[in-house]
Amino acid sequence: MVSLTNDHAKTASVLAMTGDAGNGSVDGGGALRREDGDGGAPAEASRLVIVVDDDRSIVEGLALLLEAWGYDVLTALSLNELAQRLPQAPGRPGLVLADHFLPAGGTGAQAVEMVRAHVGAPVPALILTGDTMPERQAEAAALGCRLLHKPVQIGPLKDMVDTLMSGAG
């Protein structure tokens, strides 16, 4: 079992997963590198998930989890890093998964808007937050995003990711 905590929150946010996370690792640049012999082929647009969170352990855990579910992953720890990494994306993102609170006063909503502007089209998005204020739900809804509250349970996360990536969300 791998347990990841967000030390920056007043109440620790926990993401726990059990079992095999798959055959991959997160490289120093924040991209998931497959080690299953695919030769580094570019990701299909619909399989690419952009993960943005300021907690490296959460980003790495989510990347491993998403890869185990068959998705390709591009990660960033801030809006600045996202802006640098987006032009290197190995395809059109199929989903943005972002923490609500990001460094330097940034938000997950800004990350979603940045990805959508880069792509020039709507991209489904899921905002993760420990903030249960009704305003967070309203903000997410205004952007056409889904919202999951921390601590995130793996089953509902997988269901939401699969739904959004299939275009049914």
C-alpha positions as CSV (number, residue, x, y, z in Angstrom):
1,M,0.0,0.0,0.0
2,V,1.2,3.5,-0.9
3,S,-0.1,6.4,1.2
4,L,0.4,9.9,0.0
5,T,-0.2,13.0,2.1
6,N,-0.4,16.7,1.4
7,D,1.6,18.3,4.2
8,H,0.5,21.8,3.1
9,A,-3.1,21.4,4.0
10,K,-4.4,22.0,7.5
11,T,-6.1,18.6,7.4
12,A,-3.9,16.1,5.7
13,S,-5.3,15.0,2.3
14,V,-4.7,11.3,1.7
15,L,-4.6,9.3,-1.4
16,A,-4.1,5.6,-0.8
17,M,-3.8,2.8,-3.3
18,T,-3.1,-0.9,-3.0
19,G,-1.8,-3.4,-5.6
20,D,0.5,-3.1,-8.5
21,A,0.7,0.5,-9.9
22,G,1.9,-0.8,-13.3
23,N,5.1,-0.8,-15.2
24,G,6.3,2.8,-15.3
25,S,8.1,5.5,-13.6
26,V,8.0,9.3,-13.4
27,D,11.1,10.8,-15.0
28,G,12.8,13.9,-13.6
29,G,10.8,16.1,-16.0
30,G,7.5,15.1,-14.7
31,A,6.4,12.8,-17.6
32,L,5.5,9.2,-17.1
33,R,8.0,7.0,-18.9
34,R,6.6,3.6,-19.8
35,E,8.8,0.6,-19.3
36,D,6.6,-1.9,-21.0
37,G,8.4,-2.0,-24.3
38,D,6.1,0.4,-26.2
39,G,9.2,2.2,-27.6
40,G,8.1,5.6,-26.3
41,A,5.4,5.9,-29.0
42,P,3.5,9.2,-28.7
43,A,0.3,9.1,-26.6
44,E,-3.0,9.0,-28.4
45,A,-4.9,12.3,-27.7
46,S,-7.7,10.6,-25.9
47,R,-5.4,8.7,-23.5
48,L,-3.4,11.7,-22.2
49,V,-4.2,13.0,-18.7
50,I,-2.6,16.3,-17.5
51,V,-2.0,16.2,-13.7
52,V,-1.3,19.4,-11.9
53,D,-0.7,19.5,-8.1
54,D,1.9,21.2,-5.9
55,D,2.6,18.1,-3.9
56,R,5.2,15.9,-5.7
57,S,4.2,12.7,-3.9
58,I,0.5,13.2,-5.0
59,V,1.6,13.9,-8.6
60,E,3.8,10.8,-8.7
61,G,1.2,8.7,-7.0
62,L,-1.5,9.8,-9.4
63,A,0.8,9.3,-12.4
64,L,1.5,5.8,-11.4
65,L,-2.2,5.1,-10.7
66,L,-3.3,6.6,-14.0
67,E,-0.7,4.7,-15.9
68,A,-1.8,1.4,-14.3
69,W,-5.3,2.2,-15.6
70,G,-3.8,2.5,-19.1
71,Y,-3.5,6.3,-19.5
72,D,-0.5,8.4,-20.5
73,V,0.4,11.2,-18.1
74,L,2.0,14.7,-18.3
75,T,2.6,16.3,-14.9
76,A,3.3,19.7,-13.5
77,L,3.8,21.1,-10.0
78,S,2.7,24.6,-10.8
79,L,1.1,26.8,-13.4
80,N,4.5,28.0,-14.6
81,E,5.7,24.4,-15.0
82,L,2.5,23.6,-16.8
83,A,3.1,26.5,-19.3
84,Q,6.6,25.1,-20.0
85,R,5.5,21.5,-20.4
86,L,2.3,21.9,-22.5
87,P,4.1,22.5,-25.8
88,Q,5.9,19.2,-25.2
89,A,2.7,17.3,-24.6
90,P,2.7,14.0,-26.7
91,G,-0.8,14.6,-28.1
92,R,-4.0,16.3,-27.3
93,P,-5.0,16.0,-23.7
94,G,-8.1,14.0,-23.0
95,L,-8.4,15.2,-19.4
96,V,-7.0,17.7,-16.9
97,L,-6.8,16.6,-13.3
98,A,-5.8,19.5,-11.1
99,D,-5.6,20.4,-7.4
100,H,-7.7,23.5,-6.6
101,F,-4.9,25.3,-4.7
102,L,-1.6,25.7,-6.6
103,P,1.6,27.7,-5.8
104,A,1.8,31.5,-6.1
105,G,-2.0,31.9,-5.6
106,G,-2.8,29.7,-8.7
107,T,-5.8,27.5,-9.0
108,G,-6.9,24.3,-10.7
109,A,-9.4,26.4,-12.7
110,Q,-6.5,28.4,-14.1
111,A,-4.7,25.2,-15.0
112,V,-7.8,24.0,-16.8
113,E,-8.2,27.3,-18.7
114,M,-4.5,27.2,-19.7
115,V,-4.8,23.7,-21.2
116,R,-8.0,24.6,-23.0
117,A,-6.4,27.7,-24.4
118,H,-3.4,25.7,-25.5
119,V,-5.5,23.1,-27.2
120,G,-8.0,25.7,-28.6
121,A,-10.9,23.4,-27.6
122,P,-12.8,22.2,-24.6
123,V,-11.0,19.6,-22.5
124,P,-12.8,17.7,-19.7
125,A,-11.5,18.5,-16.3
126,L,-11.6,17.2,-12.7
127,I,-10.7,19.5,-9.8
128,L,-9.5,17.9,-6.6
129,T,-9.8,19.9,-3.3
130,G,-10.1,19.5,0.4
131,D,-12.1,22.7,0.5
132,T,-15.7,21.8,1.0
133,M,-17.1,25.4,0.6
134,P,-20.1,25.6,-1.8
135,E,-18.1,28.2,-3.8
136,R,-15.7,25.4,-5.0
137,Q,-18.5,23.5,-6.6
138,A,-20.0,26.6,-8.2
139,E,-16.6,27.5,-9.6
140,A,-16.1,24.0,-11.0
141,A,-19.6,24.0,-12.5
142,A,-19.1,27.4,-14.1
143,L,-16.0,26.0,-16.0
144,G,-17.8,22.8,-16.9
145,C,-15.5,20.8,-14.6
146,R,-16.2,18.0,-12.2
147,L,-15.1,18.3,-8.5
148,L,-13.9,15.6,-6.1
149,H,-13.2,16.3,-2.5
150,K,-10.1,15.1,-0.7
151,P,-9.4,12.6,0.7
152,V,-10.0,11.0,-2.7
153,Q,-11.1,7.4,-2.8
154,I,-9.6,5.4,-5.6
155,G,-12.8,3.8,-6.8
156,P,-14.7,7.1,-7.4
157,L,-11.6,8.6,-8.9
158,K,-11.2,5.8,-11.4
159,D,-15.0,5.9,-12.3
160,M,-14.8,9.7,-12.8
161,V,-11.6,9.5,-14.9
162,D,-13.0,6.7,-17.1
163,T,-16.3,8.6,-17.5
164,L,-14.6,11.8,-18.5
165,M,-12.1,10.2,-20.8
166,S,-14.8,8.2,-22.6
167,G,-16.7,11.5,-23.4
168,A,-19.7,10.4,-21.3
169,G,-19.0,13.0,-18.6
